[in-house]
């Protein structure tokens, strides 16, 4: 690649990993990351449960299954190398009644085909040996499922990128993408109101929640389009957090594109239960009161454009029942996370 110029739009964990790998493979390249916020990893990277999945759920042989397995090993090594939080607290996936039996058996076959490390089947009486307050008919135990701090990982990637000669422009919003002969002109608006374009030979868009908009700016298709949903968690008070040792998940229900409401351990020792799924009036709104007129107008336009399809999506917002099973009620107190 030589002195080729590469611009990566988006300073989340994906954009930073892409930029770091480009410099590792092409040390002579001029790589810049453009991030609209004043720090790295603000959005999806900094707003997730921190779980490192072991590969239980994904279709065997699929890219997602292979990425999960390979990524798990690479992430564990990376966290160990840089003294970043990484704890293999393990996970139980519990079937609580006979209606879940067939789905459970199918899930076990998938997990075995994906060679989930250390996976074992636990019959009802043995569940409490792993999670003393959990109950159910049968469970899968994945001892290598882990938790980490993805924002901390992103910060480390940013440090490596800078040390290798890459640039990171914070507070820089890409407002235009213009293809020219042999290059691409990126129009950029800085936080102080000034404009300072970037010219690159190659552009990689890793814009997360803004990916569809940046794709359209670059001349891509109008579809797919992002409809924002927010997952809300409840935090278990610290005095009760010890009642769950690792993580406890239900058997996924194929009617919903989620893994189900679950108990999730955090690297700081906290314990959360969730998420639900709530249609959000802002793409980057993480509180109930957060709303942006432009985001909301775009979502409503989608509803008017295809009422049947969008109504089905919105119906998912009603799926907010939090089942505290399969963890028995031991006086656990919850507060909004």
C-alpha positions as CSV (number, residue, x, y, z in Angstrom):
1,X,0.0,0.0,0.0
2,X,3.0,2.3,0.4
3,X,2.1,5.9,1.0
4,X,-1.5,5.3,0.3
5,X,-4.0,7.4,2.4
6,X,-6.8,5.6,4.2
7,X,-9.6,7.2,6.2
8,X,-11.6,5.2,8.6
9,X,-14.9,6.9,9.6
10,X,-16.0,5.9,13.1
11,X,-14.0,5.6,16.3
12,X,-15.7,2.7,17.8
13,X,-14.1,-0.7,18.4
14,X,-14.7,-1.8,14.8
15,X,-13.2,1.3,13.2
16,X,-10.2,1.3,15.5
17,X,-9.6,-2.4,15.0
18,X,-9.7,-1.9,11.2
19,X,-7.3,1.1,11.4
20,X,-4.9,-0.8,13.6
21,X,-4.9,-3.8,11.3
22,X,-4.3,-1.6,8.2
23,X,-1.2,-0.2,9.8
24,X,0.0,-3.6,10.9
25,X,-0.3,-4.9,7.4
26,X,0.9,-1.7,5.6
27,X,3.2,0.2,7.9
28,X,3.8,2.9,5.3
29,X,0.2,3.9,4.9
30,X,-1.2,7.2,6.2
31,X,-4.2,6.1,8.3
32,X,-6.6,8.5,10.0
33,X,-9.7,7.8,12.1
34,X,-12.5,10.3,12.0
35,X,-14.7,10.3,15.1
36,X,-17.5,12.9,15.6
37,X,-17.5,12.6,19.4
38,X,-14.8,14.0,21.7
39,X,-13.6,10.6,22.8
40,X,-13.4,7.1,21.4
41,X,-16.0,4.3,21.9
42,X,-18.9,6.5,22.9
43,X,-21.8,4.7,21.4
44,X,-22.3,1.0,20.7
45,X,-18.8,0.2,22.0
46,X,-19.5,1.9,25.3
47,X,-23.2,0.8,25.6
48,X,-23.3,-3.0,25.7
49,X,-23.3,-5.7,28.2
50,X,-19.6,-6.6,27.8
51,X,-20.3,-10.3,27.2
52,X,-17.7,-12.3,25.2
53,X,-19.8,-15.0,23.6
54,X,-18.4,-18.5,23.1
55,X,-20.4,-19.5,20.0
56,X,-23.5,-21.2,21.3
57,X,-26.1,-19.7,19.1
58,X,-24.7,-19.3,15.6
59,X,-25.3,-21.5,12.6
60,X,-22.4,-24.0,12.4
61,X,-19.9,-23.1,9.7
62,X,-21.3,-19.6,9.2
63,X,-19.2,-16.5,9.2
64,X,-20.7,-15.4,12.4
65,X,-19.9,-18.7,14.1
66,X,-16.3,-18.6,12.9
67,X,-15.9,-14.9,13.8
68,X,-17.2,-15.6,17.3
69,X,-14.8,-18.4,18.0
70,X,-11.7,-16.7,16.5
71,X,-12.6,-13.4,18.0
72,X,-13.0,-14.9,21.4
73,X,-9.5,-16.3,21.4
74,X,-7.9,-13.1,19.9
75,X,-9.7,-10.9,22.4
76,X,-8.7,-13.0,25.4
77,X,-5.0,-12.8,24.2
78,X,-5.3,-9.1,23.6
79,X,-6.7,-8.4,27.1
80,X,-4.0,-10.5,28.7
81,X,-1.3,-8.8,26.8
82,X,-2.5,-5.3,27.8
83,X,-3.8,-6.1,31.3
84,X,-7.4,-5.3,30.3
85,X,-10.4,-6.7,32.2
86,X,-11.3,-10.2,31.0
87,X,-13.1,-12.7,33.2
88,X,-14.4,-16.1,32.3
89,X,-17.3,-16.2,34.6
90,X,-19.3,-18.7,32.6
91,X,-22.9,-18.9,31.5
92,X,-25.8,-21.1,32.0
93,X,-28.6,-21.4,29.4
94,X,-31.5,-22.9,31.3
95,X,-34.7,-24.5,30.0
96,X,-37.4,-24.0,32.6
97,X,-40.3,-26.1,31.3
98,X,-41.1,-28.8,28.7
99,X,-42.2,-26.2,26.1
100,X,-38.6,-25.2,25.7
101,X,-37.2,-28.8,25.5
102,X,-37.1,-29.0,21.6
103,X,-35.4,-25.6,21.3
104,X,-33.0,-26.5,24.0
105,X,-32.0,-29.8,22.2
106,X,-31.5,-27.9,19.0
107,X,-29.4,-25.3,20.8
108,X,-27.2,-28.0,22.2
109,X,-26.6,-29.5,18.8
110,X,-25.6,-26.1,17.5
111,X,-23.2,-25.4,20.4
112,X,-21.6,-28.8,20.0
113,X,-21.2,-28.4,16.2
114,X,-19.5,-25.0,17.0
115,X,-17.1,-26.8,19.4
116,X,-17.9,-24.4,22.3
117,X,-15.0,-24.9,24.7
118,X,-15.8,-26.8,27.9
119,X,-19.5,-27.0,27.0
120,X,-21.5,-29.6,29.0
121,X,-25.1,-30.5,29.6
122,X,-26.4,-30.1,33.2
123,X,-29.5,-31.9,34.3
124,X,-31.9,-30.2,36.7
125,X,-30.4,-31.3,40.0
126,X,-26.9,-30.2,38.9
127,X,-27.9,-26.6,38.0
128,X,-27.6,-25.4,41.6
129,X,-24.0,-26.7,41.8
130,X,-23.1,-24.0,39.3
131,X,-25.7,-21.3,40.2
132,X,-27.1,-22.1,43.7
133,X,-30.2,-20.0,43.2
134,X,-31.0,-21.1,39.6
135,X,-33.7,-23.6,38.9
136,X,-34.8,-25.5,35.7
137,X,-35.2,-28.8,33.9
138,X,-31.9,-28.8,32.1
139,X,-29.1,-26.4,31.2
140,X,-26.0,-25.8,29.0
141,X,-23.0,-24.6,30.9
142,X,-20.4,-22.6,28.9
143,X,-17.5,-22.0,31.3
144,X,-15.5,-20.0,28.8
145,X,-18.1,-17.4,28.2
146,X,-16.5,-14.2,29.5
147,X,-17.0,-10.5,30.3
148,X,-14.8,-7.6,29.4
149,X,-14.8,-3.8,29.1
150,X,-15.1,-3.0,25.4
151,X,-14.6,0.7,25.9
152,X,-11.2,0.0,27.6
153,X,-10.3,-2.3,24.6
154,X,-11.1,0.5,22.2
155,X,-9.0,3.0,24.2
156,X,-6.1,0.6,24.0
157,X,-6.6,0.1,20.2
158,X,-6.5,3.9,19.9
159,X,-3.2,4.1,21.8
160,X,-1.7,1.5,19.6
161,X,-2.9,3.3,16.5
162,X,-1.3,6.6,17.5
163,X,1.9,4.9,18.5
164,X,2.2,3.3,15.1
165,X,1.9,6.7,13.4
166,X,-1.9,6.8,12.8
167,X,-3.9,9.9,13.4
168,X,-7.2,10.2,15.3
169,X,-9.4,13.2,14.7
170,X,-11.9,13.6,17.5
171,X,-14.8,16.0,17.3
172,X,-14.9,15.6,13.5
173,X,-18.1,14.8,11.7
174,X,-18.1,13.6,8.1
175,X,-20.7,15.6,6.3
176,X,-20.0,14.6,2.7
177,X,-18.3,11.9,0.6
178,X,-17.2,12.9,-2.9
179,X,-15.6,10.5,-5.2
180,X,-12.9,12.0,-7.4
181,X,-10.5,10.7,-10.0
182,X,-8.1,8.5,-8.0
183,X,-9.2,9.7,-4.5
184,X,-12.1,10.5,-2.2
185,X,-12.8,13.9,-0.7
186,X,-14.4,13.8,2.8
187,X,-16.0,17.0,3.9
188,X,-15.5,17.3,7.7
189,X,-17.1,19.7,10.3
190,X,-15.0,20.1,13.4
191,X,-16.4,20.7,16.9
192,X,-15.3,24.3,16.9
193,X,-17.3,25.0,13.8
194,X,-14.5,25.0,11.3
195,X,-14.3,22.8,8.3
196,X,-11.2,20.8,7.3
197,X,-11.5,18.1,4.6
198,X,-9.6,14.9,4.4
199,X,-8.5,13.4,1.1
200,X,-8.0,9.7,1.0
201,X,-7.2,7.0,-1.5
202,X,-9.4,4.5,0.4
203,X,-12.3,5.1,2.8
204,X,-13.7,2.5,5.2
205,X,-17.0,3.4,6.8
206,X,-17.4,2.0,10.3
207,X,-20.1,4.4,11.5
208,X,-22.2,2.1,13.7
209,X,-25.6,3.7,14.3
210,X,-25.0,6.1,11.5
211,X,-23.8,3.5,9.0
212,X,-26.8,3.7,6.7
213,X,-26.6,7.5,6.5
214,X,-22.9,7.5,5.7
215,X,-23.5,4.8,3.2
216,X,-26.0,7.0,1.4
217,X,-23.6,9.9,1.5
218,X,-21.1,7.7,-0.3
219,X,-23.6,6.8,-3.0
220,X,-24.8,3.5,-1.6
221,X,-28.2,2.0,-1.5
222,X,-31.0,3.5,0.6
223,X,-31.5,0.1,2.2
224,X,-31.1,-1.4,4.7
225,X,-32.1,1.4,7.1
226,X,-31.6,1.6,10.8
227,X,-34.6,1.7,13.1
228,X,-33.3,2.5,16.6
229,X,-34.3,0.2,19.5
230,X,-33.0,0.7,23.0
231,X,-32.4,-2.2,25.4
232,X,-33.0,-1.3,29.0
233,X,-31.4,-3.1,31.9
234,X,-32.1,-3.1,35.6
235,X,-29.2,-3.2,38.1
236,X,-29.3,-5.6,41.0
237,X,-28.4,-3.8,44.3
238,X,-24.8,-4.7,45.4
239,X,-25.9,-6.4,48.6
240,X,-27.8,-9.0,46.4
241,X,-25.4,-9.3,43.5
242,X,-23.7,-12.3,44.9
243,X,-26.8,-14.4,44.4
244,X,-25.8,-14.9,40.7
245,X,-22.2,-16.1,40.2
246,X,-21.8,-15.7,36.5
247,X,-24.5,-15.3,33.8
248,X,-27.9,-17.0,33.5
249,X,-29.7,-17.0,30.1
250,X,-33.0,-18.4,28.9
251,X,-33.4,-20.6,25.9
252,X,-33.8,-18.1,23.0
253,X,-37.3,-17.7,21.6
254,X,-37.1,-17.7,17.7
255,X,-40.1,-15.3,17.6
256,X,-37.8,-12.5,18.8
257,X,-34.4,-11.3,17.5
258,X,-32.9,-11.3,21.0
259,X,-31.3,-13.9,23.3
260,X,-33.9,-13.2,25.9
261,X,-33.9,-11.4,29.3
262,X,-30.9,-12.6,31.2
263,X,-28.7,-12.0,34.2
264,X,-25.4,-10.5,33.3
265,X,-22.3,-10.1,35.4
266,X,-20.2,-6.9,34.9
267,X,-16.4,-6.6,35.2
268,X,-16.8,-4.1,38.0
269,X,-18.7,-6.8,40.1
270,X,-22.1,-5.5,39.3
271,X,-25.1,-7.6,38.1
272,X,-27.8,-6.6,35.7
273,X,-31.0,-8.1,34.4
274,X,-32.4,-7.3,30.9
275,X,-32.7,-6.2,28.3
276,X,-36.2,-5.3,27.0
277,X,-36.6,-3.7,23.6
278,X,-38.0,-0.2,23.3
279,X,-38.4,1.8,20.1
280,X,-36.1,4.8,20.7
281,X,-36.9,8.4,19.5
282,X,-33.1,8.9,19.1
283,X,-30.4,6.8,17.5
284,X,-27.9,7.7,20.1
285,X,-30.3,8.2,23.0
286,X,-29.5,6.1,26.0
287,X,-32.0,7.6,28.4
288,X,-35.8,7.5,28.3
289,X,-36.0,11.3,27.9
290,X,-33.5,11.4,25.0
291,X,-35.1,12.4,21.7
292,X,-34.0,13.9,18.4
293,X,-36.5,15.3,16.0
294,X,-34.6,14.2,12.9
295,X,-34.3,10.6,14.1
296,X,-37.9,10.4,15.1
297,X,-39.1,11.9,11.8
298,X,-37.0,9.3,9.9
299,X,-38.6,6.5,11.9
300,X,-42.1,7.8,11.3
301,X,-41.4,8.2,7.6
302,X,-40.4,4.5,7.5
303,X,-43.7,3.6,9.2
304,X,-45.7,5.6,6.6
305,X,-43.6,4.1,3.8
306,X,-44.2,0.4,4.8
307,X,-46.8,0.3,7.6
308,X,-47.0,-3.5,7.9
309,X,-43.3,-4.1,8.1
310,X,-42.6,-1.3,10.5
311,X,-45.6,-2.1,12.7
312,X,-44.2,-5.5,13.2
313,X,-40.9,-4.0,14.3
314,X,-42.6,-1.6,16.7
315,X,-44.6,-4.5,18.1
316,X,-41.3,-5.8,19.5
317,X,-41.4,-2.9,21.9
318,X,-44.2,-4.5,23.7
319,X,-42.0,-7.5,24.5
320,X,-40.8,-6.1,27.8
321,X,-41.8,-8.8,30.3
322,X,-38.9,-9.5,32.6
323,X,-39.0,-13.1,33.8
324,X,-36.8,-13.5,36.8
325,X,-36.8,-17.2,36.3
326,X,-34.7,-19.3,36.2
327,X,-33.2,-17.5,39.2
328,X,-35.3,-18.0,42.3
329,X,-36.6,-14.9,44.1
330,X,-34.3,-14.4,47.1
331,X,-35.4,-10.9,47.9
332,X,-33.4,-9.4,44.9
333,X,-33.9,-5.7,44.6
334,X,-33.7,-4.0,41.2
335,X,-33.1,-0.4,40.1
336,X,-32.9,1.1,36.7
337,X,-29.4,0.8,35.2
